[in-house]
Amino acid sequence: MKDSPPSSVVTTYSSSTAVRAALLYAGFVVGYGVSTDAKLQTTVASLSKETLKKPLDDAWFKKRLRSSRPNPHDLPTHLTLTDLRENQLC
């Protein structure tokens, strides 16, 4: 049997850029979650891209560049946008 990442999914009502970036920096592949009565967008994350129905796309990464809070406040300074994008594409 081939080793593969677990198929568990983390879900949150937050759709903030900083929360999504934090999940990316933590090593998750991040995607758009389903809307709810209270929220137009939510967030899902997994260790496997195949687990997500709609991973974050280029539009989100471009939006992140314009965000007033593109990162979590405690982000290590050596990490870059390229690090995030490469993790998402794997």
N, C-alpha and C positions, 0 to 999 in steps of 0.2 A: 504494500500500500504506500503510495506516494505521500510524503510529508506535505501538509498544507496548513495555512493559518486557520485558526478557529473561525467559524462563521458567525460568531456573536456580533451584535450590533449595539452600539451606544446611541441613545437618542436623547435629545434635549429640545426644549421649547425655544431655546435661544437661536437666533440667526445672526447674531452679531459677528462682525468681521474678526474681532479679537478672539472670541470663543472658537470660531472655526480655525483661525490661525494657530491657536494653542493646541487644538487637537491634531493639526497637521504637524506641528513641531514635536508633539509627543509620539509621532510615528504612525498615526492613524491615516487611513484614506478617508476623506470626508466628502459627504454628499448633501444634496438637498433632501429634506424630509417632507412628509406630507403636511398639507395645511390642516389647521384645526378651526374650530369655531372662533377661537380667540387669536390665532396667529396665521398670517398668510404663508409664512415660511417657518420651517423648523430645520433641525440639523440632525444628520445621522453620521456615524463613523464606524469603521471596521478595520480590521487588519488586512482584509482582502477586498480588492476592488470589485471582484465578481459578486460580492454580497450586496453591493449598493445598486439601487435601480437608477439613480441619477447622480453620479459623482460631480463635484464642483468642476466647472468648465472654465475656459479662457476668460469669459466675461466676468466671472467672479474674481479671478486673479487681477484683471485690469481694474475692477471696482476697488479692490483692496488697495491699489496704489493711490487712489483718490481719497481713501478713508481718513478721517481725522484720528481714528484709533485702529490702525491696521494690525497691531500686535498686542498680546497681553503685556501688562505693565512690567512683568518680571522676566521678559524674554532675554535669553543670553545674547549678548551683542555680536557674537561671532556667527550667528545664523542669518541667512539671507533669504530673499524671495526665491532665488534659484533653488535653494535647499527644499523649500516648500513644494515648489512645482515639480521637481524631480521625484519626490516621494509620492506625489499624487499620481504621476504617470506610470509608476512601476506596477 
